[in-house]
Amino acid sequence: MITHSYYEEDSRVRREAEALVAAGREVDVIGLRRPEMPARDTVAGVAVCRLPVERQQGSPVLGYLFEYAAFFWRAAFAAARMHRRRRYGLVQVHTIPDPLVFAAAPLRWAGARVLIDLHEAMPDFFRSRFPHVSVRPVIAALGLAERASVAFADHALTVNDALAERLIRLGLPESKVTVVVNSPSRELFHPGTDRDPAVRLPYRAFMADGTLRLVYAGALTPLYEVGVAIEAIALLRFGGGPPAGGSAPVTWPARLDVYGRGDAQPGLVELAERLGVADCVAFHGRIPLEEVPARLAEADAGLAPTRRDAYTDLSLSTKVFECAAMDRPVLASRLPTVERYFPDGTLFYFEPGDAASLAEAMRRLVEEPGAREEAVRRAAERVADHSWEREAARYVSVVEAFVRD
């Protein structure tokens, strides 16, 4: 596998790699490396080769291009060098960027098959991340690169039905694309009812201390509207912001625990201070995936706030799956693909970018216990329908078919 990500932080890459190891295959992953990371390591049976390229979140577009180019050439040379010793039967390239799939060209020329795993729609992602340079020629070039990348691969994987339908509209034969939903493993994200009591997570009773405790675990970038949640907490606390003369009695307490990092964090800290709710918002930094279930168990609800645009219209938040798998109610931005998998009555939806809408959803969450319990039950059913154990079986069957061929 080749992935422009840190292996430990990319849950999809990890789940797929570990699924193949469990099926008896040997898997090497080529990814990014921070200075403190070892160049080579073995994680849960997966051999990880880390190249000396770091992710530069929040950098200008040229910074990303240099980063992508540096990783592309290093990954291509590393894969070719490793192939001389390992003789790979299959190379799976995770995107974005989509042209990273061409790093597998030397191995394909030597007889290996190539899978491309499209996590995002690259032109829409670029338009969302860099709107100031998303002129028509640039988007057209990205579209051509996307088509060429998919055409180069023997088969395409993607993360939800909406993205698969988009690829088919672009001309990809339906037989050449498989959906593997990016859902969590029930072995890790599990409410604990069947666990050994010695390792069962200490679940918090809903609002046990009279405070609604929310948790957000993910990247801190403008795409994810954590700031809207901070504004909603201020609305609930002060009814529109702190009074001019100082603090006021808390009319409806809520707290937000944020686990993640990104270029938006300084602005979020400043926003919480300016709205007078810095004591209700805690930034804990990024935590390992294995710790996320425990943080959800300590909270009353999970938060999945996402900006709406053409890119996110095709996205399906893994955060929703993780929270629902832990039997926690979910406050989520109303996005088309999320609604497709989680219809009304499974999540507490709010309008993207609308703090008042989120505040109202939080009120409903507290004041309508019947609706809350029903939503938790129905969302858990949706997660079971797309559990990683089911998705992994589909994924492994695709890989095995190409390896046998």
LOTORTI-359992 format. One record per residue (C-alpha): x, y, z. Coordinates in steps of 0.05 Angstrom, whole numbers, padded with zeros to 5 digits, always signed. Layout:
XYZ ...
//
This chain:
+00000+00000+00000 +00022+00071-00014 -00012+00127+00025 +00002+00201+00033 -00015+00197+00107 +00013+00176+00175 -00004+00103+00180 -00022+00105+00253 -00071+00162+00241 -00106+00135+00179 -00160+00089+00205 -00182+00065+00135 -00112+00045+00114 -00100+00010+00180 -00165-00028+00178 -00154-00052+00107 -00081-00071+00119 -00099-00110+00183 -00157-00144+00147 -00108-00171+00095 -00060-00194+00149 -00117-00230+00184 -00133-00264+00117 -00062-00290+00113 -00030-00239+00067 +00035-00202+00078 +00026-00126+00074 +00077-00070+00069 +00054+00003+00075 +00093+00063+00050 +00072+00128+00084 +00094+00194+00115 +00142+00202+00173 +00152+00254+00227 +00224+00262+00253 +00209+00225+00318 +00181+00164+00281 +00223+00103+00262 +00235+00094+00188 +00212+00022+00192 +00165-00011+00240 +00115-00068+00247 +00046-00050+00272 -00004-00106+00285 +00031-00150+00234 +00036-00096+00181 +00106-00075+00159 +00108+00001+00155 +00160+00039+00115 +00159+00114+00132 +00189+00163+00083 +00219+00230+00107 +00160+00273+00085 +00115+00310+00133 +00044+00336+00124 +00041+00411+00123 -00030+00428+00145 -00052+00499+00129 +00005+00513+00080 -00007+00550+00014 -00025+00510-00047 +00047+00509-00072 +00068+00479-00006 +00020+00422-00017 +00045+00411-00088 +00117+00407-00065 +00097+00360-00010 +00058+00315-00058 +00115+00315-00108 +00167+00298-00055 +00126+00240-00030 +00109+00215-00100 +00182+00206-00122 +00204+00177-00056 +00146+00128-00055 +00158+00107-00128 +00232+00093-00115 +00217+00058-00048 +00164+00014-00079 +00208-00005-00137 +00266-00021-00091 +00223-00062-00044 +00192-00100-00103 +00259-00128-00123 +00260-00164-00057 +00187-00176-00042 +00156-00187-00112 +00088-00157-00097 +00026-00185-00128 -00016-00123-00116 -00005-00049-00102 -00061-00009-00070 -00054+00067-00073 -00096+00110-00026 -00114+00180-00049 -00114+00239-00049 -00075+00260-00090 -00102+00215-00145 -00038+00217-00189 -00002+00183-00132 -00026+00119-00166 +00027+00129-00219 +00080+00116-00165 +00060+00043-00175 +00078+00045-00250 +00145+00008-00243 +00110-00049-00205 +00054-00053-00256 +00104-00058-00312 +00135-00115-00273 +00068-00152-00270 +00035-00128-00205 -00039-00108-00206 -00060-00039-00182 -00119-00017-00140 -00135+00057-00128 -00173+00073-00064 -00208+00140-00074 -00222+00169-00006 -00246+00236-00035 -00267+00269-00100 -00202+00306-00115 -00229+00365-00156 -00283+00380-00105 -00233+00373-00048 -00186+00423-00081 -00243+00472-00094 -00264+00467-00020 -00194+00473+00008 -00167+00527-00040 -00226+00567-00066 -00183+00627-00084 -00144+00588-00138 -00200+00542-00161 -00208+00573-00229 -00239+00533-00286 -00173+00511-00319 -00146+00485-00253 -00209+00445-00237 -00210+00418-00309 -00137+00395-00302 -00154+00361-00236 -00212+00326-00269 -00167+00301-00324 -00117+00277-00273 -00172+00241-00235 -00196+00205-00298 -00126+00185-00319 -00111+00159-00249 -00173+00116-00247 -00161+00091-00318 -00090+00070-00300 -00113+00025-00243 -00142-00044-00252 -00198-00030-00203 -00224+00027-00160 -00247+00026-00088 -00284+00084-00056 -00318+00099+00010 -00392+00109-00004 -00446+00100-00057 -00449+00174-00075 -00375+00175-00095 -00383+00109-00133 -00442+00138-00172 -00400+00199-00188 -00344+00155-00217 -00394+00118-00260 -00422+00184-00286 -00351+00202-00305 -00348+00139-00349 -00319+00086-00303 -00353+00019-00316 -00395-00003-00257 -00357-00069-00256 -00292-00031-00243 -00313+00002-00177 -00328-00027-00109 -00354+00010-00048 -00320-00006+00018 -00353+00039+00071 -00304+00072+00119 -00339+00044+00180 -00306+00028+00248 -00287-00040+00273 -00338-00065+00324 -00281-00098+00361 -00255-00029+00379 -00318+00014+00376 -00365-00026+00418 -00412-00005+00474 -00383-00057+00520 -00444-00096+00540 -00412-00162+00520 -00342-00146+00544 -00308-00177+00603 -00325-00133+00664 -00251-00124+00677 -00243-00086+00612 -00312-00056+00602 -00310+00019+00590 -00337+00063+00647 -00400+00091+00613 -00426+00158+00636 -00500+00164+00650 -00532+00218+00606 -00517+00287+00637 -00497+00253+00702 -00470+00318+00730 -00523+00363+00700 -00477+00384+00642 -00484+00362+00570 -00415+00337+00552 -00399+00336+00478 -00338+00305+00445 -00306+00320+00378 -00249+00275+00354 -00219+00294+00287 -00180+00345+00247 -00183+00419+00265 -00190+00451+00197 -00240+00501+00168 -00277+00443+00136 -00299+00418+00204 -00340+00472+00238 -00320+00464+00310 -00328+00539+00316 -00403+00531+00304 -00405+00485+00365 -00369+00537+00406 -00419+00590+00384 -00477+00544+00401 -00450+00533+00471 -00446+00609+00479 -00518+00615+00456 -00542+00564+00506 -00501+00595+00561 -00515+00669+00550 -00571+00671+00500 -00530+00707+00448 -00461+00719+00477 -00432+00744+00543 -00462+00807+00573 -00422+00872+00568 -00409+00875+00643 -00379+00806+00651 -00405+00736+00664 -00478+00716+00674 -00510+00655+00706 -00505+00593+00664 -00575+00580+00639 -00562+00514+00605 -00492+00484+00614 -00454+00447+00560 -00381+00428+00552 -00340+00409+00491 -00278+00365+00493 -00238+00369+00428 -00188+00315+00409 -00148+00332+00347 -00100+00381+00316 -00098+00427+00256 -00087+00497+00230 -00155+00521+00255 -00140+00510+00329 -00112+00580+00346 -00174+00613+00317 -00219+00565+00355 -00184+00580+00421 -00191+00655+00408 -00265+00646+00391 -00279+00609+00456 -00244+00664+00496 -00281+00720+00459 -00349+00688+00470 -00335+00676+00544 -00338+00600+00541 -00264+00582+00545 -00278+00546+00610 -00328+00502+00573 -00283+00483+00515 -00221+00440+00524 -00169+00424+00470 -00133+00360+00487 -00092+00349+00424 -00094+00288+00380 -00103+00220+00413 -00091+00150+00383 -00150+00117+00350 -00150+00064+00405 -00167+00118+00457 -00226+00147+00420 -00278+00096+00446 -00261+00113+00518 -00269+00187+00505 -00337+00174+00473 -00358+00132+00532 -00343+00191+00579 -00386+00238+00538 -00461+00248+00530 -00460+00257+00454 -00413+00259+00395 -00406+00318+00348 -00397+00315+00272 -00398+00388+00247 -00381+00395+00174 -00385+00454+00125 -00430+00441+00066 -00404+00449-00005 -00398+00405-00067 -00342+00366-00034 -00378+00350+00031 -00443+00334-00006 -00407+00269-00025 -00375+00256+00043 -00396+00208+00098 -00366+00224+00165 -00331+00167+00201 -00344+00205+00265 -00418+00190+00258 -00405+00115+00253 -00357+00116+00312 -00405+00152+00358 -00465+00110+00337 -00425+00046+00347 -00412+00067+00418 -00487+00078+00431 -00478+00152+00436 -00527+00202+00404 -00496+00242+00348 -00504+00316+00331 -00488+00321+00257 -00490+00372+00201 -00546+00356+00152 -00509+00332+00090 -00538+00292+00032 -00494+00230+00036 -00498+00227+00112 -00574+00230+00108 -00572+00174+00056 -00539+00127+00105 -00571+00156+00168 -00643+00180+00154 -00682+00226+00200 -00693+00196+00268 -00624+00166+00273 -00583+00229+00286 -00597+00298+00314 -00586+00340+00252 -00571+00414+00248 -00560+00460+00189 -00486+00467+00170 -00455+00533+00193 -00516+00551+00236 -00501+00557+00311 -00574+00570+00328 -00594+00506+00292 -00542+00466+00330 -00564+00498+00396 -00635+00476+00381 -00612+00405+00365 -00575+00404+00432 -00639+00426+00467 -00678+00370+00434 -00624+00321+00452 -00634+00338+00526 -00709+00352+00529 -00733+00292+00487 -00706+00229+00520 -00752+00184+00480 -00727+00211+00414 -00655+00207+00440 -00661+00133+00459 -00696+00116+00393 -00643+00152+00353 -00587+00114+00389 -00622+00048+00375 -00635+00063+00301 -00566+00091+00289 -00535+00028+00319 -00575-00013+00270 -00547+00027+00212 -00477+00017+00237 -00489-00058+00243 -00511-00059+00170 -00444-00029+00150 -00399-00056+00204 -00326-00061+00186 -00329-00137+00194 -00378-00138+00135 -00341-00086+00095 -00275-00121+00107 -00301-00186+00077 -00320-00148+00013 -00253-00113+00011 -00212-00177+00021 -00252-00212-00034 -00234-00157-00083 -00160-00162-00065 -00160-00238-00068 -00192-00237-00137 -00137-00194-00165 -00081-00231-00131 -00107-00298-00158 -00113-00269-00228 
//
